[in-house]
Amino acid sequence: MSLEQLAYRDGDVALTGWLARPSGPARAAVVVFPTFMNTTPGVEAKALALAEAGCVALVADFYGPETPHDAQAALAAMQRLRANPLAMRTRLRASLTALTHVAPDLPRIAVGFCLGGMAVLELARDGAGLALAASFHGLLATPLPATAPITPRILICHGDADSLVPRSDVIALWEEMDRVGADWQFMSFAGVEHGFTNPLTPRRTPNPAFHPLADRQSWTALMGLIDEAAPLAA
């Protein structure tokens, strides 16, 4: 199983996603939002795992032709993307639309890591038609808190030692989800840092933040929710 390139657009911006297809009939369409580094080996592995589980999975493109190749450039690109929250949501919806064109009539799911974790929550807040939104070590703060009911189920998997997410952001998210009546689950792993799902850095070297237990338990939780939202055919 391999990834195939998928060209799509957000207005005038050309984007390049990476698509993983299951070997048999698909049961769900999953847009996978990557880290602030954009597509990386770790995120690609998650997309392929989703395809193995019977889903069409599209790794989204945050940046288009300006895709960064080092952490400093990626940080600057992320800051530009986040500077206009409404434009960012339009970029996220472009990826969801591209996936829908490839795999129509399937339950739509959004999964994200780091900046991608923030992305899936922004889509849910924005009223995107999702069955499930799952954030892994995602950024939780938002400039546009939800004011209308959130309809997809929400899974947030979080390392309690994540230095990018203060405890106040966690509590603010809980309160926001409660205010709009969201169906949400929050898994918090004591002593676990940001990036716990990725055993490799973009250069394929070991990631000291990787936490095998948190990775395994959070992925099991996601698979359970996917089974409920899009059961395997008998």
ChimeraX attribute file (.defattr): number of C-alpha atoms within 10 A of each C-alpha:
attribute: neighborCount
match mode: 1-to-1
recipient: residues
	/A:1	11
	/A:2	13
	/A:3	18
	/A:4	12
	/A:5	12
	/A:6	17
	/A:7	13
	/A:8	19
	/A:9	16
	/A:10	17
	/A:11	10
	/A:12	6
	/A:13	12
	/A:14	13
	/A:15	22
	/A:16	20
	/A:17	23
	/A:18	19
	/A:19	24
	/A:20	25
	/A:21	23
	/A:22	19
	/A:23	13
	/A:24	11
	/A:25	12
	/A:26	19
	/A:27	24
	/A:28	27
	/A:29	28
	/A:30	30
	/A:31	29
	/A:32	32
	/A:33	30
	/A:34	26
	/A:35	25
	/A:36	23
	/A:37	23
	/A:38	23
	/A:39	21
	/A:40	18
	/A:41	15
	/A:42	18
	/A:43	22
	/A:44	21
	/A:45	15
	/A:46	21
	/A:47	29
	/A:48	23
	/A:49	16
	/A:50	23
	/A:51	27
	/A:52	17
	/A:53	19
	/A:54	22
	/A:55	31
	/A:56	27
	/A:57	32
	/A:58	32
	/A:59	30
	/A:60	29
	/A:61	26
	/A:62	28
	/A:63	21
	/A:64	18
	/A:65	11
	/A:66	12
	/A:67	18
	/A:68	18
	/A:69	11
	/A:70	11
	/A:71	12
	/A:72	10
	/A:73	15
	/A:74	19
	/A:75	14
	/A:76	13
	/A:77	20
	/A:78	18
	/A:79	12
	/A:80	13
	/A:81	17
	/A:82	16
	/A:83	12
	/A:84	11
	/A:85	15
	/A:86	15
	/A:87	13
	/A:88	18
	/A:89	19
	/A:90	15
	/A:91	22
	/A:92	23
	/A:93	17
	/A:94	19
	/A:95	24
	/A:96	25
	/A:97	16
	/A:98	20
	/A:99	24
	/A:100	18
	/A:101	9
	/A:102	13
	/A:103	20
	/A:104	13
	/A:105	11
	/A:106	16
	/A:107	19
	/A:108	26
	/A:109	25
	/A:110	28
	/A:111	26
	/A:112	27
	/A:113	28
	/A:114	23
	/A:115	23
	/A:116	27
	/A:117	27
	/A:118	24
	/A:119	31
	/A:120	31
	/A:121	28
	/A:122	25
	/A:123	22
	/A:124	24
	/A:125	24
	/A:126	20
	/A:127	14
	/A:128	19
	/A:129	15
	/A:130	21
	/A:131	21
	/A:132	25
	/A:133	28
	/A:134	32
	/A:135	28
	/A:136	29
	/A:137	28
	/A:138	27
	/A:139	23
	/A:140	25
	/A:141	17
	/A:142	16
	/A:143	11
	/A:144	11
	/A:145	16
	/A:146	19
	/A:147	12
	/A:148	13
	/A:149	17
	/A:150	25
	/A:151	19
	/A:152	24
	/A:153	18
	/A:154	24
	/A:155	22
	/A:156	25
	/A:157	27
	/A:158	28
	/A:159	23
	/A:160	19
	/A:161	16
	/A:162	21
	/A:163	11
	/A:164	14
	/A:165	19
	/A:166	14
	/A:167	13
	/A:168	11
	/A:169	15
	/A:170	18
	/A:171	12
	/A:172	15
	/A:173	19
	/A:174	16
	/A:175	12
	/A:176	16
	/A:177	21
	/A:178	14
	/A:179	14
	/A:180	16
	/A:181	13
	/A:182	20
	/A:183	15
	/A:184	17
	/A:185	15
	/A:186	15
	/A:187	16
	/A:188	17
	/A:189	20
	/A:190	12
	/A:191	10
	/A:192	20
	/A:193	22
	/A:194	23
	/A:195	24
	/A:196	27
	/A:197	26
	/A:198	23
	/A:199	18
	/A:200	18
	/A:201	17
	/A:202	18
	/A:203	9
	/A:204	11
	/A:205	9
	/A:206	12
	/A:207	15
	/A:208	13
	/A:209	18
	/A:210	19
	/A:211	20
	/A:212	13
	/A:213	13
	/A:214	21
	/A:215	18
	/A:216	13
	/A:217	14
	/A:218	24
	/A:219	17
	/A:220	12
	/A:221	17
	/A:222	21
	/A:223	14
	/A:224	13
	/A:225	19
	/A:226	22
	/A:227	14
	/A:228	12
	/A:229	18
	/A:230	20
	/A:231	13
	/A:232	15
	/A:233	8
	/A:234	3
